[in-house]
């Protein structure tokens, strides 16, 4: 199966696409996002409270993102029927009332056979059963997974299939013209805002299939605009649905921490797009200026580049790395930090920053992706240009010179922004509007 | 001398370092055996033995272990010595069984030396040479010493105890190894990489570097340690100063690194200036090198860097970050130029300065670079050093 998210490190087989310039004639269809959105808003459907939909979330695996988990819980409470389909068998953390349907695991051959034959017997006798046996004899795993998907779609009879990653679209190619259900795609990160612009084949593929989708969900306006560079049309349905939090779980820290050493924190897996190399360079500059600080990267442990830079720049006593840790522990650390850094090069919109703002931790972020939709510079936090370690350093120093009242003023506004833009009810309402709109048109 | 060289894979045809080493040792009358992981690749220069394959399927693995252990019965004295050595190291019974299996090919050998081509190759095999009555030699490469121990603290403690002789490709790496706990009393020798002048002579090289654009070249894998992000930032500085240039990068990377750098180039609007050419053959690489005006290396660290050496052998003006062993490779302001690492704006400034040197100054640097490589980095010298490495 194609990896549903980012591919693991593998040798790039196709010729290197050299940061190619996507031709302007390819991407500009003369439709402005504002123009499209105003037309779209006029057509936006609000489902009545009695609307009951069958929604399939197609993530590739059962390990759905926190965003989708919160969405599914909200949809279930509203009485919608939600299923998750994926290429695995075991789910260690299921959401109650959500139906998880395996399409045949890639990990265990035995379970794969059991699931495939089980689906054929339950829903597809006799033709599918014999077909399944034939595929098994041929060792044609992909064909069997396609059959499993077909059986599942026919029997679950969804109204909407909500695809989480563009790399999953090839599985749904036979269904783009179907009249039984709508297919929408989430635009959330790397597969929309990076890979299409450095891989011409991938760009061309998305460009070919995007027009056939019923709608798009974008996690930010910024990523919606990136998606428009691939395909745009006046009739395109593309709804920005921001991540929403259950804010009752986020205790706001009204007090500005008084740490003797400036405690700086970042949270996230070590990937080049997270820009930790730039944050580490910035720490060198802080050290040179004899500033007393400690920087913690939660989730950064074990990354060779990060370890090398810390060692090479002599920052072992100033930077700590931890492995990924449970969410409650992360919140605890963020709650007590003086400031969170988001040095990323690209993001849809960073959940960790939304969460930090909900907790009352001030955030300094780069202007990547949708971050300026979350933070207005000097209002709800601070924004610096991407790939600019000096600007980051300057902003940290400016932050240190603020008094507690000034910081509190920012964190309160940040919390208000999250309450208004990133509450769970709004997320579920906006997503239901998107589902209703694609079902109407 | 019977010398066993342990590598991960048989060296490819273009990997001159190990190939020339093996040729040189044979020419000096030594017997060489290459041992690698199980592979389909064959090797033409000497006898090639493979380690037993490790299977995922437990039944296949069990059967393979049975066969391998039966095959070891004839070598019981060596195996017994190995068991005793490993017991002294505190190896558990389960691990001992695994280690006997993975080291079975080595335990059957008759050798005077077992030379691990990389320090990481020696891990879990440290006591094998003693068990078969051979001496243990190890070579250092950049990753072994610079990166691997950061993730695996004290990983070489056992190696430092059992090593008889160390080969390093630079003084820089040797000093780093001392910092990692290698005793200074262990016999060590720096043998630098060498340039194959005969190969260079065979290629039809062009010296046509004329043109409106400034031609820059870098040969590096697309990997963070090669500082390609810094290269792109340097290019941004050059562009902002209205320099008309073209910067080719030869080398491939995994998907993640390739996308990282291609995206950086795309966002910086440098698609016309910075060209990622992918992997090229050695001959094509040398051809590209011959038509470049400046060779630039932005690596954050280097064990030595053959590409910089070859660029100097061709008389190219070389600029590099002062990182790792690059100051042993380039004599600053004599055979090339060094710039502080991690400072793209200073590198850009240096590129402009070097470009503005008079032709006479450029020629002087170029000649000194060629001369130094000829005098100190020839295959003949390397072969002699390696031959003496095992006998002195």
Interface residues (C-beta under 8 A of the other chain):
Chain A: X6 X7 X9 X10 X11 X12 X15 X16 X17 X18 X19 X20 X21 X194 X195 X197 X198 X199 X271 X272 X273 X277 X281 X302 X304 X305 X307 X308 X309 X311 X312 X346 X387
Chain B: X146 X147 X150 X151 X224 X225 X229 X233 X252 X253 X254 X255 X256 X257 X258 X259 X260 X261 X262 X263 X264 X265 X266 X267 X270 X271 X274 X275 X276 X277 X278 X300 X301 X342
